[in-house]
Amino acid sequence: MQVYPSRFGQIEVDPETIIQFPLGIPGFEDCKNYKLLHEEKPNPKVLWLQSLDDAAVLFTLVETERLGLNYALTLSDAECQLIALATPSDAKLFLILSRPEGGTISVNTNAPLVINLNTRKGLQKIDVKADIVFRNA
């Protein structure tokens, strides 16, 4: 276990659970290593992606399924290679939530995070032209 500072205080991180973004996340290219945090309960609604390279960098995430969104997303061969994605079922999509001070919560549906659950590598797919299909929750 390694200990890292975070917005939640000191957190212990098993190196086997670190999620790596080889190119970083746009705007945060120097932050490549993250830990996915969540509430201590089954099926948490909100997750936090805490940078292990800069404690001030924290993203609030939601799984696309939580919002009833279904993406038809195409990754290039280079993107698949970057996160070592061999099969689509290994990928999980997350959306970044934001809330300006005193404002309402918004979600960036045009730039989902794609994380390979097996290799724990991810990328942010920018300017997605995918259809978003709302399904009954």
C-alpha positions in Angstrom: 0.0 0.0 0.0 1.1 3.5 -0.7 -0.3 6.7 0.9 -1.3 9.7 -1.2 -2.7 13.1 -0.2 -6.2 13.8 -1.6 -9.1 16.1 -1.1 -10.5 13.4 1.3 -7.3 13.4 3.4 -4.6 10.8 3.2 -5.7 7.7 1.2 -4.1 4.3 1.1 -3.8 2.9 -2.4 -3.0 -0.6 -3.5 -0.8 -0.1 -6.6 -2.9 -2.8 -8.3 -5.9 -0.5 -8.3 -4.3 2.6 -9.9 -5.9 3.7 -13.1 -3.5 5.1 -15.6 -4.4 7.6 -18.3 -1.3 7.3 -20.6 -1.9 10.7 -22.2 -3.5 12.3 -19.1 -6.9 13.9 -19.4 -7.1 17.0 -21.6 -6.2 20.0 -19.6 -4.5 17.7 -17.0 -1.9 16.0 -19.2 0.6 15.9 -16.3 -1.8 13.8 -14.2 -1.6 10.3 -15.4 -2.3 8.2 -12.3 -5.7 8.1 -10.6 -7.6 6.2 -7.9 -11.3 5.7 -8.3 -13.1 6.4 -5.0 -16.7 5.9 -4.0 -19.0 5.8 -1.1 -18.8 2.7 1.1 -22.1 1.2 0.0 -23.3 -1.1 -2.8 -23.9 0.5 -6.2 -22.7 4.0 -5.4 -24.3 6.7 -7.6 -21.3 9.0 -7.7 -17.6 8.2 -8.0 -14.6 10.4 -7.7 -11.4 10.1 -9.8 -8.6 11.4 -7.6 -5.3 12.2 -9.2 -2.4 10.6 -7.5 0.0 13.0 -9.2 -1.7 16.2 -8.0 -4.0 16.1 -4.9 -5.9 19.2 -6.1 -7.2 17.4 -9.2 -10.4 15.5 -8.6 -13.2 14.6 -11.0 -16.7 13.7 -10.0 -18.0 10.9 -12.2 -21.1 9.0 -13.0 -21.5 5.8 -15.0 -23.3 6.3 -18.2 -25.9 3.6 -17.3 -26.8 5.6 -14.1 -28.2 8.3 -16.3 -30.0 5.9 -18.7 -27.6 6.8 -21.5 -26.4 4.3 -24.0 -23.5 5.2 -26.3 -22.6 3.8 -29.6 -18.9 4.7 -29.5 -16.1 3.9 -31.9 -12.5 3.9 -30.8 -9.6 3.9 -33.3 -7.0 1.2 -33.4 -4.6 3.6 -31.8 -7.0 4.3 -29.0 -7.6 0.6 -28.4 -3.9 0.0 -28.3 -3.3 2.9 -25.9 -5.6 1.3 -23.3 -4.9 -2.3 -24.4 -8.6 -2.8 -25.2 -9.1 -6.2 -26.9 -12.9 -6.5 -26.5 -15.6 -3.8 -26.0 -17.0 -5.6 -23.0 -13.8 -4.7 -21.1 -14.6 -1.0 -21.4 -16.6 1.1 -19.0 -17.8 4.6 -19.8 -18.0 7.4 -17.3 -19.1 11.0 -17.6 -17.6 14.0 -15.7 -20.0 16.0 -13.6 -19.4 19.7 -12.8 -21.1 22.2 -10.7 -20.0 25.8 -10.6 -20.3 27.5 -7.3 -23.9 28.2 -6.6 -24.8 26.6 -10.0 -26.6 23.5 -11.1 -24.9 20.2 -11.8 -24.1 19.5 -15.5 -22.6 16.5 -17.2 -20.2 16.5 -20.2 -21.9 14.0 -22.5 -19.5 14.9 -25.4 -16.3 13.6 -23.8 -16.8 10.3 -21.9 -13.9 8.7 -20.1 -13.3 5.2 -21.4 -11.6 2.8 -18.9 -10.4 -0.7 -19.7 -11.4 -2.6 -16.5 -8.8 -5.3 -17.1 -5.7 -3.2 -17.7 -6.9 -0.2 -15.6 -5.9 2.2 -18.5 -8.1 5.0 -19.7 -8.6 7.9 -22.1 -11.0 10.7 -22.6 -12.8 10.5 -26.0 -13.3 14.1 -27.1 -16.0 15.4 -29.3 -18.0 12.3 -29.4 -20.5 12.2 -32.3 -22.2 9.2 -30.9 -26.0 8.9 -30.7 -27.3 9.1 -27.2 -30.3 6.9 -26.6 -32.4 7.5 -23.5 -33.8 4.3 -22.1 -36.4 3.8 -19.4 -34.7 3.6 -16.0 
